[in-house]
Amino acid sequence: NIALRDGAASEFKDVIIDEFHYYSDRERGVAWQTPLLTMANATFLLMSATMGRTEFFRDVVQNLTQRDTVIVASSQRPVPLDFEYSTERLVHTVEGLAEEGKTPIYVVHFTQLKSAE
């Protein structure tokens, strides 16, 4: 909302965007795209553990901000990433994972509507 309302005039000069691989998501990507397009005075830290080649984004951000941009990459993952898809009720899935000692748990829903159900 700040990016849309204030754009380059925003008081925020540093923007950290996690899960940046959602940038190209048809439904949710706009939330990641808008700050880049409107907050040209900000310094961005774009993070994703699942992106491949990132040179495109480096070049776009550098062009938008007219500042030097670097890629910091590593193939090491300090925290293991496990995932599973389940049609079971969320409360049962979370309880089961907690009982197995698989916490903390990060839950992702495909849409906001599904997360509210």
MOPAC internal coordinates of N, CA, C and O (Angstrom, degrees):
PM7 1SCF
backbone

  N    0.0000 0     0.00 0     0.00 0    0    0    0
  C    1.4423 1     0.00 0     0.00 0    1    0    0
  C    1.5272 1   110.96 1     0.00 0    2    1    0
  O    1.2310 1   120.46 1   140.72 1    3    2    1
  N    1.3130 1   116.73 1   -39.28 1    3    2    1
  C    1.4661 1   120.36 1   179.07 1    5    3    2
  C    1.5144 1   110.27 1   -64.05 1    6    5    3
  O    1.2310 1   120.68 1   138.28 1    7    6    5
  N    1.3256 1   116.31 1   -41.72 1    7    6    5
  C    1.4646 1   120.03 1   179.52 1    9    7    6
  C    1.5188 1   110.70 1   -61.39 1   10    9    7
  O    1.2310 1   120.13 1   139.56 1   11   10    9
  N    1.3189 1   117.36 1   -40.44 1   11   10    9
  C    1.4622 1   120.39 1   179.05 1   13   11   10
  C    1.5251 1   111.84 1   -72.01 1   14   13   11
  O    1.2310 1   120.47 1   139.10 1   15   14   13
  N    1.3202 1   116.71 1   -40.90 1   15   14   13
  C    1.4626 1   120.59 1  -175.74 1   17   15   14
  C    1.5251 1   112.33 1   -75.77 1   18   17   15
  O    1.2310 1   120.10 1   133.90 1   19   18   17
  N    1.3379 1   117.41 1   -46.10 1   19   18   17
  C    1.4574 1   120.53 1  -171.40 1   21   19   18
  C    1.5265 1   114.46 1  -106.05 1   22   21   19
  O    1.2310 1   120.47 1   154.46 1   23   22   21
  N    1.3134 1   116.72 1   -25.54 1   23   22   21
  C    1.4618 1   120.36 1   179.68 1   25   23   22
  C    1.5163 1   112.55 1    52.87 1   26   25   23
  O    1.2310 1   120.43 1    48.15 1   27   26   25
  N    1.3199 1   116.79 1  -131.85 1   27   26   25
  C    1.4625 1   122.07 1  -177.76 1   29   27   26
  C    1.5241 1   112.57 1   -64.55 1   30   29   27
  O    1.2310 1   119.96 1   160.64 1   31   30   29
  N    1.3238 1   117.68 1   -19.36 1   31   30   29
  C    1.4665 1   121.47 1   179.53 1   33   31   30
  C    1.5290 1   112.44 1   -84.15 1   34   33   31
  O    1.2310 1   119.94 1  -179.30 1   35   34   33
  N    1.3010 1   117.72 1     0.70 1   35   34   33
  C    1.4622 1   121.33 1  -179.00 1   37   35   34
  C    1.5179 1   110.96 1   -58.51 1   38   37   35
  O    1.2310 1   120.88 1   -34.41 1   39   38   37
  N    1.3181 1   115.93 1   145.59 1   39   38   37
  C    1.4670 1   120.77 1   177.68 1   41   39   38
  C    1.5216 1   112.02 1   -74.04 1   42   41   39
  O    1.2310 1   120.06 1   167.36 1   43   42   41
  N    1.3317 1   117.49 1   -12.64 1   43   42   41
  C    1.4580 1   121.20 1  -179.11 1   45   43   42
  C    1.5244 1   110.00 1   -83.80 1   46   45   43
  O    1.2310 1   121.31 1   -57.73 1   47   46   45
  N    1.3024 1   115.10 1   122.27 1   47   46   45
  C    1.4671 1   120.36 1  -178.71 1   49   47   46
  C    1.5214 1   112.00 1  -104.75 1   50   49   47
  O    1.2310 1   120.32 1   167.29 1   51   50   49
  N    1.3276 1   116.99 1   -12.71 1   51   50   49
  C    1.4628 1   122.47 1   177.61 1   53   51   50
  C    1.5230 1   108.06 1  -125.61 1   54   53   51
  O    1.2310 1   121.00 1   -51.51 1   55   54   53
  N    1.3240 1   115.70 1   128.49 1   55   54   53
  C    1.4637 1   120.96 1  -178.85 1   57   55   54
  C    1.5234 1   108.20 1  -127.97 1   58   57   55
  O    1.2310 1   120.67 1   -56.23 1   59   58   57
  N    1.3291 1   116.33 1   123.77 1   59   58   57
  C    1.4669 1   122.03 1   177.90 1   61   59   58
  C    1.5184 1   107.12 1  -108.53 1   62   61   59
  O    1.2310 1   120.88 1   -57.74 1   63   62   61
  N    1.3294 1   115.92 1   122.26 1   63   62   61
  C    1.4555 1   120.93 1  -179.04 1   65   63   62
  C    1.5272 1   108.26 1  -120.46 1   66   65   63
  O    1.2310 1   120.94 1   -66.94 1   67   66   65
  N    1.3200 1   115.81 1   113.06 1   67   66   65
  C    1.4587 1   121.02 1   178.27 1   69   67   66
  C    1.5299 1   109.08 1   -94.86 1   70   69   67
  O    1.2310 1   120.66 1   -14.81 1   71   70   69
  N    1.3174 1   116.34 1   165.19 1   71   70   69
  C    1.4664 1   122.90 1  -179.62 1   73   71   70
  C    1.5268 1   110.24 1    56.61 1   74   73   71
  O    1.2310 1   120.85 1  -138.75 1   75   74   73
  N    1.3189 1   115.97 1    41.25 1   75   74   73
  C    1.4560 1   120.83 1  -173.26 1   77   75   74
  C    1.5274 1   113.42 1   -64.80 1   78   77   75
  O    1.2310 1   119.84 1   165.31 1   79   78   77
  N    1.3186 1   117.91 1   -14.69 1   79   78   77
  C    1.4649 1   119.78 1   177.13 1   81   79   78
  C    1.5278 1   111.90 1   -61.86 1   82   81   79
  O    1.2310 1   119.75 1   164.65 1   83   82   81
  N    1.3404 1   118.08 1   -15.35 1   83   82   81
  C    1.4635 1   120.99 1   176.02 1   85   83   82
  C    1.5269 1   112.74 1   -75.44 1   86   85   83
  O    1.2310 1   119.89 1   176.33 1   87   86   85
  N    1.3015 1   117.81 1    -3.67 1   87   86   85
  C    1.4629 1   123.56 1   179.59 1   89   87   86
  C    1.5323 1   111.55 1   -48.62 1   90   89   87
  O    1.2310 1   119.98 1   139.00 1   91   90   89
  N    1.2995 1   117.64 1   -41.00 1   91   90   89
  C    1.4663 1   120.80 1  -176.09 1   93   91   90
  C    1.5303 1   113.35 1   -96.06 1   94   93   91
  O    1.2310 1   120.07 1  -173.18 1   95   94   93
  N    1.3222 1   117.46 1     6.82 1   95   94   93
  C    1.4612 1   120.62 1   179.00 1   97   95   94
  C    1.5271 1   109.87 1   -68.56 1   98   97   95
  O    1.2310 1   120.81 1   -51.26 1   99   98   97
  N    1.3171 1   116.06 1   128.74 1   99   98   97
  C    1.4581 1   121.07 1  -175.01 1  101   99   98
  C    1.5242 1   113.21 1   -59.17 1  102  101   99
  O    1.2310 1   120.09 1   140.68 1  103  102  101
  N    1.3147 1   117.44 1   -39.32 1  103  102  101
  C    1.4593 1   120.57 1  -176.59 1  105  103  102
  C    1.5285 1   113.48 1   -90.06 1  106  105  103
  O    1.2310 1   120.13 1   142.84 1  107  106  105
  N    1.3288 1   117.35 1   -37.16 1  107  106  105
  C    1.4682 1   120.12 1  -172.74 1  109  107  106
  C    1.5165 1   114.04 1  -109.52 1  110  109  107
  O    1.2310 1   119.85 1   170.02 1  111  110  109
  N    1.3044 1   117.90 1    -9.98 1  111  110  109
  C    1.4606 1   121.17 1  -173.83 1  113  111  110
  C    1.5086 1   114.83 1   -58.20 1  114  113  111
  O    1.2310 1   120.52 1   151.30 1  115  114  113
  N    1.3058 1   116.61 1   -28.70 1  115  114  113
  C    1.4690 1   119.64 1  -177.86 1  117  115  114
  C    1.5322 1   111.72 1   -59.98 1  118  117  115
  O    1.2310 1   120.21 1   149.66 1  119  118  117
  N    1.3332 1   117.20 1   -30.34 1  119  118  117
  C    1.4713 1   120.09 1   178.85 1  121  119  118
  C    1.5220 1   111.76 1   -65.44 1  122  121  119
  O    1.2310 1   120.04 1   152.10 1  123  122  121
  N    1.3253 1   117.54 1   -27.90 1  123  122  121
  C    1.4600 1   122.22 1   178.25 1  125  123  122
  C    1.5275 1   110.76 1   -91.26 1  126  125  123
  O    1.2310 1   120.18 1   150.48 1  127  126  125
  N    1.3221 1   117.27 1   -29.52 1  127  126  125
  C    1.4600 1   121.66 1  -177.49 1  129  127  126
  C    1.5252 1   112.67 1   -77.08 1  130  129  127
  O    1.2310 1   120.16 1   139.95 1  131  130  129
  N    1.3213 1   117.31 1   -40.05 1  131  130  129
  C    1.4590 1   121.64 1  -173.00 1  133  131  130
  C    1.5283 1   113.78 1   -57.69 1  134  133  131
  O    1.2310 1   118.57 1   131.24 1  135  134  133
  N    1.3278 1   120.32 1   -48.76 1  135  134  133
  C    1.4743 1   117.97 1   178.93 1  137  135  134
  C    1.5334 1   112.73 1   -59.07 1  138  137  135
  O    1.2310 1   120.49 1   140.05 1  139  138  137
  N    1.3373 1   116.67 1   -39.95 1  139  138  137
  C    1.4637 1   119.68 1   179.94 1  141  139  138
  C    1.5210 1   111.79 1   -62.23 1  142  141  139
  O    1.2310 1   120.81 1   141.51 1  143  142  141
  N    1.3158 1   116.05 1   -38.49 1  143  142  141
  C    1.4614 1   120.40 1  -176.01 1  145  143  142
  C    1.5224 1   113.47 1   -81.76 1  146  145  143
  O    1.2310 1   120.00 1   154.30 1  147  146  145
  N    1.3169 1   117.60 1   -25.70 1  147  146  145
  C    1.4735 1   119.46 1  -173.75 1  149  147  146
  C    1.5228 1   114.43 1  -108.88 1  150  149  147
  O    1.2310 1   119.44 1   158.52 1  151  150  149
  N    1.3310 1   118.67 1   -21.48 1  151  150  149
  C    1.4688 1   120.72 1  -173.96 1  153  151  150
  C    1.5313 1   110.69 1  -107.31 1  154  153  151
  O    1.2310 1   121.33 1  -117.84 1  155  154  153
  N    1.3191 1   115.05 1    62.16 1  155  154  153
  C    1.4633 1   121.06 1  -173.94 1  157  155  154
  C    1.5303 1   113.52 1   -63.37 1  158  157  155
  O    1.2310 1   119.65 1   161.48 1  159  158  157
  N    1.3194 1   118.27 1   -18.52 1  159  158  157
  C    1.4699 1   120.73 1  -179.72 1  161  159  158
  C    1.5207 1   113.23 1   -89.96 1  162  161  159
  O    1.2310 1   120.37 1   177.42 1  163  162  161
  N    1.3053 1   116.90 1    -2.58 1  163  162  161
  C    1.4651 1   120.51 1  -176.35 1  165  163  162
  C    1.5263 1   111.15 1   -88.80 1  166  165  163
  O    1.2310 1   121.44 1   -23.89 1  167  166  165
  N    1.3263 1   114.84 1   156.11 1  167  166  165
  C    1.4562 1   122.67 1   170.00 1  169  167  166
  C    1.5217 1   106.40 1   -98.72 1  170  169  167
  O    1.2310 1   120.54 1   -50.23 1  171  170  169
  N    1.3270 1   116.57 1   129.77 1  171  170  169
  C    1.4606 1   121.20 1  -174.59 1  173  171  170
  C    1.5239 1   111.51 1  -109.12 1  174  173  171
  O    1.2310 1   121.39 1   -38.86 1  175  174  173
  N    1.3260 1   114.95 1   141.14 1  175  174  173
  C    1.4581 1   122.70 1   167.38 1  177  175  174
  C    1.5232 1   104.47 1  -119.21 1  178  177  175
  O    1.2310 1   120.84 1   -71.96 1  179  178  177
  N    1.3365 1   115.99 1   108.04 1  179  178  177
  C    1.4643 1   121.89 1  -177.78 1  181  179  178
  C    1.5147 1   107.52 1  -103.15 1  182  181  179
  O    1.2310 1   120.24 1   -56.73 1  183  182  181
  N    1.3369 1   117.15 1   123.27 1  183  182  181
  C    1.4630 1   120.38 1  -174.03 1  185  183  182
  C    1.5216 1   111.35 1  -123.27 1  186  185  183
  O    1.2310 1   121.56 1   -38.78 1  187  186  185
  N    1.3226 1   114.62 1   141.22 1  187  186  185
  C    1.4520 1   121.55 1   173.35 1  189  187  186
  C    1.5158 1   108.08 1  -162.18 1  190  189  187
  O    1.2310 1   120.79 1   -42.19 1  191  190  189
  N    1.3121 1   116.10 1   137.81 1  191  190  189
  C    1.4639 1   119.94 1   177.08 1  193  191  190
  C    1.5179 1   111.21 1   -92.56 1  194  193  191
  O    1.2310 1   120.26 1   177.54 1  195  194  193
  N    1.3168 1   117.12 1    -2.46 1  195  194  193
  C    1.4604 1   118.97 1  -172.86 1  197  195  194
  C    1.5243 1   114.00 1  -127.06 1  198  197  195
  O    1.2310 1   119.53 1  -160.03 1  199  198  197
  N    1.2991 1   118.50 1    19.97 1  199  198  197
  C    1.4622 1   120.10 1   178.89 1  201  199  198
  C    1.5179 1   110.12 1   -94.24 1  202  201  199
  O    1.2310 1   121.20 1   -32.16 1  203  202  201
  N    1.3025 1   115.32 1   147.84 1  203  202  201
  C    1.4561 1   120.90 1   176.55 1  205  203  202
  C    1.5185 1   109.94 1   -90.02 1  206  205  203
  O    1.2310 1   121.19 1    66.94 1  207  206  205
  N    1.3054 1   115.33 1  -113.06 1  207  206  205
  C    1.4691 1   120.58 1  -178.31 1  209  207  206
  C    1.5328 1   109.54 1   -71.07 1  210  209  207
  O    1.2310 1   120.71 1   -49.03 1  211  210  209
  N    1.3247 1   116.25 1   130.97 1  211  210  209
  C    1.4629 1   120.88 1  -175.96 1  213  211  210
  C    1.5284 1   113.50 1  -118.51 1  214  213  211
  O    1.2310 1   120.37 1  -175.28 1  215  214  213
  N    1.3079 1   116.91 1     4.72 1  215  214  213
  C    1.4690 1   120.08 1  -178.11 1  217  215  214
  C    1.5295 1   111.82 1   -58.59 1  218  217  215
  O    1.2310 1   120.21 1   144.01 1  219  218  217
  N    1.3249 1   117.20 1   -35.99 1  219  218  217
  C    1.4607 1   121.07 1   178.71 1  221  219  218
  C    1.5239 1   110.59 1   -56.41 1  222  221  219
  O    1.2310 1   120.51 1   131.94 1  223  222  221
  N    1.3357 1   116.64 1   -48.06 1  223  222  221
  C    1.4587 1   120.76 1  -178.02 1  225  223  222
  C    1.5237 1   111.09 1   -67.33 1  226  225  223
  O    1.2310 1   120.55 1   140.37 1  227  226  225
  N    1.3241 1   116.55 1   -39.63 1  227  226  225
  C    1.4630 1   119.31 1   176.67 1  229  227  226
  C    1.5211 1   109.71 1   -56.89 1  230  229  227
  O    1.2310 1   120.28 1   132.69 1  231  230  229
  N    1.3158 1   117.07 1   -47.31 1  231  230  229
  C    1.4593 1   121.25 1  -177.60 1  233  231  230
  C    1.5295 1   112.06 1   -65.43 1  234  233  231
  O    1.2310 1   120.42 1   138.53 1  235  234  233
  N    1.3325 1   116.80 1   -41.47 1  235  234  233
  C    1.4662 1   120.28 1   179.55 1  237  235  234
  C    1.5244 1   111.10 1   -64.76 1  238  237  235
  O    1.2310 1   120.58 1   132.64 1  239  238  237
  N    1.3403 1   116.50 1   -47.36 1  239  238  237
  C    1.4719 1   119.82 1  -179.69 1  241  239  238
  C    1.5245 1   110.34 1   -63.05 1  242  241  239
  O    1.2310 1   120.20 1   138.72 1  243  242  241
  N    1.3053 1   117.23 1   -41.28 1  243  242  241
  C    1.4629 1   120.48 1   178.78 1  245  243  242
  C    1.5340 1   110.64 1   -62.30 1  246  245  243
  O    1.2310 1   120.47 1   139.78 1  247  246  245
  N    1.3162 1   116.70 1   -40.22 1  247  246  245
  C    1.4613 1   120.93 1   178.65 1  249  247  246
  C    1.5307 1   111.39 1   -66.94 1  250  249  247
  O    1.2310 1   120.34 1   138.07 1  251  250  249
  N    1.3372 1   116.95 1   -41.93 1  251  250  249
  C    1.4637 1   120.88 1  -179.43 1  253  251  250
  C    1.5296 1   112.90 1   -68.15 1  254  253  251
  O    1.2310 1   120.51 1   139.45 1  255  254  253
  N    1.3163 1   116.64 1   -40.55 1  255  254  253
  C    1.4658 1   120.33 1  -174.66 1  257  255  254
  C    1.5243 1   113.47 1   -95.02 1  258  257  255
  O    1.2310 1   120.67 1   164.65 1  259  258  257
  N    1.3394 1   116.33 1   -15.35 1  259  258  257
  C    1.4705 1   121.79 1  -176.55 1  261  259  258
  C    1.5268 1   111.67 1    57.46 1  262  261  259
  O    1.2310 1   121.24 1  -145.73 1  263  262  261
  N    1.3358 1   115.24 1    34.27 1  263  262  261
  C    1.4624 1   121.29 1   177.14 1  265  263  262
  C    1.5199 1   109.73 1  -129.59 1  266  265  263
  O    1.2310 1   120.75 1   -23.49 1  267  266  265
  N    1.3214 1   116.17 1   156.51 1  267  266  265
  C    1.4545 1   120.83 1   177.41 1  269  267  266
  C    1.5281 1   109.66 1   -59.52 1  270  269  267
  O    1.2310 1   121.15 1   -40.01 1  271  270  269
  N    1.3074 1   115.41 1   139.99 1  271  270  269
  C    1.4556 1   121.92 1  -178.42 1  273  271  270
  C    1.5217 1   108.29 1  -133.15 1  274  273  271
  O    1.2310 1   120.65 1   -41.45 1  275  274  273
  N    1.3249 1   116.36 1   138.55 1  275  274  273
  C    1.4595 1   120.21 1  -179.40 1  277  275  274
  C    1.5261 1   110.59 1  -126.60 1  278  277  275
  O    1.2310 1   121.51 1   -23.87 1  279  278  277
  N    1.3076 1   114.72 1   156.13 1  279  278  277
  C    1.4581 1   121.73 1   174.50 1  281  279  278
  C    1.5232 1   107.84 1  -105.93 1  282  281  279
  O    1.2310 1   120.74 1   -51.88 1  283  282  281
  N    1.3125 1   116.19 1   128.12 1  283  282  281
  C    1.4543 1   121.97 1   174.03 1  285  283  282
  C    1.5277 1   105.42 1  -112.42 1  286  285  283
  O    1.2310 1   120.61 1   -63.58 1  287  286  285
  N    1.3095 1   116.44 1   116.42 1  287  286  285
  C    1.4661 1   119.69 1  -174.82 1  289  287  286
  C    1.5198 1   110.83 1  -133.24 1  290  289  287
  O    1.2310 1   121.29 1   -28.07 1  291  290  289
  N    1.3174 1   115.14 1   151.93 1  291  290  289
  C    1.4468 1   121.62 1   176.79 1  293  291  290
  C    1.5186 1   108.46 1  -151.06 1  294  293  291
  O    1.2310 1   120.64 1   -36.08 1  295  294  293
  N    1.3107 1   116.38 1   143.92 1  295  294  293
  C    1.4610 1   119.61 1   175.39 1  297  295  294
  C    1.5293 1   111.41 1   -92.71 1  298  297  295
  O    1.2310 1   120.47 1   174.31 1  299  298  297
  N    1.3203 1   116.71 1    -5.69 1  299  298  297
  C    1.4672 1   120.35 1   177.83 1  301  299  298
  C    1.5182 1   109.43 1   -84.52 1  302  301  299
  O    1.2310 1   120.32 1   -40.44 1  303  302  301
  N    1.3059 1   116.99 1   139.56 1  303  302  301
  C    1.4508 1   122.50 1   177.56 1  305  303  302
  C    1.5282 1   107.88 1  -120.28 1  306  305  303
  O    1.2310 1   119.94 1   -69.57 1  307  306  305
  N    1.3397 1   117.73 1   110.43 1  307  306  305
  C    1.4684 1   120.08 1  -176.15 1  309  307  306
  C    1.5232 1   113.83 1   -68.79 1  310  309  307
  O    1.2310 1   120.30 1   156.37 1  311  310  309
  N    1.3229 1   117.03 1   -23.63 1  311  310  309
  C    1.4632 1   121.38 1   178.97 1  313  311  310
  C    1.5231 1   107.19 1  -120.95 1  314  313  311
  O    1.2310 1   119.72 1   -54.93 1  315  314  313
  N    1.3325 1   118.14 1   125.07 1  315  314  313
  C    1.4667 1   119.06 1  -178.87 1  317  315  314
  C    1.5266 1   111.55 1   -62.94 1  318  317  315
  O    1.2310 1   121.26 1   -34.94 1  319  318  317
  N    1.3056 1   115.19 1   145.06 1  319  318  317
  C    1.4623 1   121.48 1   178.59 1  321  319  318
  C    1.5237 1   108.47 1  -108.32 1  322  321  319
  O    1.2310 1   120.84 1   -66.27 1  323  322  321
  N    1.3200 1   115.99 1   113.73 1  323  322  321
  C    1.4597 1   122.17 1   175.23 1  325  323  322
  C    1.5217 1   106.97 1  -116.68 1  326  325  323
  O    1.2310 1   120.49 1   -36.39 1  327  326  325
  N    1.2948 1   116.66 1   143.61 1  327  326  325
  C    1.4539 1   119.05 1   177.18 1  329  327  326
  C    1.5134 1   109.70 1  -145.01 1  330  329  327
  O    1.2310 1   122.14 1   -23.66 1  331  330  329
  N    1.3224 1   113.51 1   156.34 1  331  330  329
  C    1.4548 1   118.94 1   175.34 1  333  331  330
  C    1.5141 1   107.81 1  -155.40 1  334  333  331
  O    1.2310 1   121.25 1   -27.04 1  335  334  333
  N    1.3041 1   115.21 1   152.96 1  335  334  333
  C    1.4566 1   122.65 1   176.96 1  337  335  334
  C    1.5173 1   107.40 1  -106.17 1  338  337  335
  O    1.2310 1   120.31 1   -43.94 1  339  338  337
  N    1.3154 1   117.02 1   136.06 1  339  338  337
  C    1.4558 1   119.49 1  -177.44 1  341  339  338
  C    1.5238 1   110.37 1  -141.11 1  342  341  339
  O    1.2310 1   120.83 1   -37.35 1  343  342  341
  N    1.3106 1   116.03 1   142.65 1  343  342  341
  C    1.4679 1   121.04 1   173.30 1  345  343  342
  C    1.5282 1   110.32 1  -101.90 1  346  345  343
  O    1.2310 1   120.99 1  -178.84 1  347  346  345
  N    1.3099 1   115.72 1     1.16 1  347  346  345
  C    1.4615 1   122.14 1   177.94 1  349  347  346
  C    1.5312 1   108.68 1   -69.11 1  350  349  347
  O    1.2310 1   120.06 1   -26.18 1  351  350  349
  N    1.3080 1   117.49 1   153.82 1  351  350  349
  C    1.4722 1   120.31 1   177.40 1  353  351  350
  C    1.5240 1   109.20 1   -57.97 1  354  353  351
  O    1.2310 1   120.82 1   -40.93 1  355  354  353
  N    1.3107 1   116.04 1   139.07 1  355  354  353
  C    1.4582 1   122.00 1  -174.15 1  357  355  354
  C    1.5216 1   112.56 1   -54.92 1  358  357  355
  O    1.2310 1   120.02 1   136.95 1  359  358  357
  N    1.3162 1   117.57 1   -43.05 1  359  358  357
  C    1.4643 1   120.14 1  -177.89 1  361  359  358
  C    1.5250 1   110.98 1   -59.62 1  362  361  359
  O    1.2310 1   119.91 1   141.82 1  363  362  361
  N    1.3365 1   117.78 1   -38.18 1  363  362  361
  C    1.4635 1   120.91 1   179.90 1  365  363  362
  C    1.5272 1   111.20 1   -70.79 1  366  365  363
  O    1.2310 1   120.94 1   140.63 1  367  366  365
  N    1.3159 1   115.80 1   -39.37 1  367  366  365
  C    1.4677 1   120.11 1   178.48 1  369  367  366
  C    1.5168 1   110.52 1   -62.76 1  370  369  367
  O    1.2310 1   120.30 1   132.67 1  371  370  369
  N    1.3291 1   117.03 1   -47.33 1  371  370  369
  C    1.4637 1   121.20 1  -178.42 1  373  371  370
  C    1.5223 1   110.53 1   -65.55 1  374  373  371
  O    1.2310 1   119.91 1   137.67 1  375  374  373
  N    1.3128 1   117.78 1   -42.33 1  375  374  373
  C    1.4654 1   120.66 1   178.13 1  377  375  374
  C    1.5249 1   110.48 1   -59.76 1  378  377  375
  O    1.2310 1   120.63 1   134.74 1  379  378  377
  N    1.3311 1   116.40 1   -45.26 1  379  378  377
  C    1.4615 1   120.39 1  -179.76 1  381  379  378
  C    1.5189 1   112.24 1   -62.41 1  382  381  379
  O    1.2310 1   120.31 1   136.30 1  383  382  381
  N    1.3154 1   117.02 1   -43.70 1  383  382  381
  C    1.4668 1   120.40 1   178.65 1  385  383  382
  C    1.5275 1   110.95 1   -63.90 1  386  385  383
  O    1.2310 1   120.60 1   138.79 1  387  386  385
  N    1.3211 1   116.45 1   -41.21 1  387  386  385
  C    1.4685 1   120.23 1   179.30 1  389  387  386
  C    1.5288 1   110.74 1   -63.92 1  390  389  387
  O    1.2310 1   120.29 1   138.65 1  391  390  389
  N    1.3304 1   117.05 1   -41.35 1  391  390  389
  C    1.4680 1   120.87 1   178.54 1  393  391  390
  C    1.5275 1   111.69 1   -63.12 1  394  393  391
  O    1.2310 1   120.59 1   149.63 1  395  394  393
  N    1.3398 1   116.49 1   -30.37 1  395  394  393
  C    1.4643 1   121.36 1   178.77 1  397  395  394
  C    1.5323 1   112.05 1   -84.41 1  398  397  395
  O    1.2310 1   120.62 1  -178.49 1  399  398  397
  N    1.3398 1   116.43 1     1.51 1  399  398  397
  C    1.4673 1   120.41 1  -179.96 1  401  399  398
  C    1.5215 1   113.43 1    75.32 1  402  401  399
  O    1.2310 1   120.01 1  -159.31 1  403  402  401
  N    1.3132 1   117.58 1    20.69 1  403  402  401
  C    1.4654 1   121.33 1  -178.69 1  405  403  402
  C    1.5276 1   110.60 1   -95.68 1  406  405  403
  O    1.2310 1   121.60 1  -120.61 1  407  406  405
  N    1.3094 1   114.54 1    59.39 1  407  406  405
  C    1.4615 1   119.96 1   177.72 1  409  407  406
  C    1.5220 1   108.63 1  -119.08 1  410  409  407
  O    1.2310 1   118.42 1   -24.77 1  411  410  409
  N    1.3041 1   120.62 1   155.23 1  411  410  409
  C    1.4585 1   126.52 1     1.31 1  413  411  410
  C    1.5235 1   111.45 1   -71.91 1  414  413  411
  O    1.2310 1   121.42 1   -19.10 1  415  414  413
  N    1.3269 1   114.89 1   160.90 1  415  414  413
  C    1.4594 1   121.65 1  -177.43 1  417  415  414
  C    1.5263 1   108.95 1  -117.24 1  418  417  415
  O    1.2310 1   120.82 1   -50.42 1  419  418  417
  N    1.3117 1   116.03 1   129.58 1  419  418  417
  C    1.4668 1   122.08 1   176.33 1  421  419  418
  C    1.5161 1   107.08 1  -110.04 1  422  421  419
  O    1.2310 1   119.97 1   -61.50 1  423  422  421
  N    1.3268 1   117.67 1   118.50 1  423  422  421
  C    1.4551 1   122.42 1  -175.14 1  425  423  422
  C    1.5277 1   108.94 1  -105.80 1  426  425  423
  O    1.2310 1   121.01 1   -48.93 1  427  426  425
  N    1.3299 1   115.66 1   131.07 1  427  426  425
  C    1.4600 1   121.67 1   178.00 1  429  427  426
  C    1.5158 1   108.76 1  -120.25 1  430  429  427
  O    1.2310 1   120.71 1   -50.18 1  431  430  429
  N    1.3240 1   116.25 1   129.82 1  431  430  429
  C    1.4602 1   121.59 1   174.66 1  433  431  430
  C    1.5151 1   108.71 1  -106.86 1  434  433  431
  O    1.2310 1   120.26 1   -28.79 1  435  434  433
  N    1.2985 1   117.11 1   151.21 1  435  434  433
  C    1.4478 1   121.16 1  -179.21 1  437  435  434
  C    1.5307 1   112.22 1   -68.87 1  438  437  435
  O    1.2310 1   120.38 1   148.32 1  439  438  437
  N    1.3364 1   116.88 1   -31.68 1  439  438  437
  C    1.4640 1   120.52 1   178.17 1  441  439  438
  C    1.5168 1   108.61 1  -141.73 1  442  441  439
  O    1.2310 1   120.62 1   -19.66 1  443  442  441
  N    1.3257 1   116.41 1   160.34 1  443  442  441
  C    1.4568 1   120.34 1   177.13 1  445  443  442
  C    1.5263 1   110.41 1   -65.42 1  446  445  443
  O    1.2310 1   120.15 1   144.78 1  447  446  445
  N    1.3308 1   117.33 1   -35.22 1  447  446  445
  C    1.4464 1   120.89 1   178.81 1  449  447  446
  C    1.5233 1   110.91 1   -59.61 1  450  449  447
  O    1.2310 1   120.27 1   135.14 1  451  450  449
  N    1.3300 1   117.10 1   -44.86 1  451  450  449
  C    1.4674 1   120.18 1   179.88 1  453  451  450
  C    1.5170 1   111.76 1   -63.91 1  454  453  451
  O    1.2310 1   119.99 1   146.50 1  455  454  453
  N    1.3302 1   117.63 1   -33.50 1  455  454  453
  C    1.4629 1   119.69 1  -178.92 1  457  455  454
  C    1.5242 1   111.85 1   -70.19 1  458  457  455
  O    1.2310 1   120.19 1   156.62 1  459  458  457
  N    1.3166 1   117.23 1   -23.38 1  459  458  457
  C    1.4616 1   121.08 1  -179.03 1  461  459  458
  C    1.5313 1   112.35 1   -87.08 1  462  461  459
  O    1.2310 1   120.98 1   164.81 1  463  462  461
  N    1.3216 1   115.74 1   -15.19 1  463  462  461
  C    1.4804 1   118.98 1  -177.57 1  465  463  462
  C    1.5147 1   111.86 1   -76.14 1  466  465  463
  O    1.2310 1   120.10 1   180.00 1  467  466  465

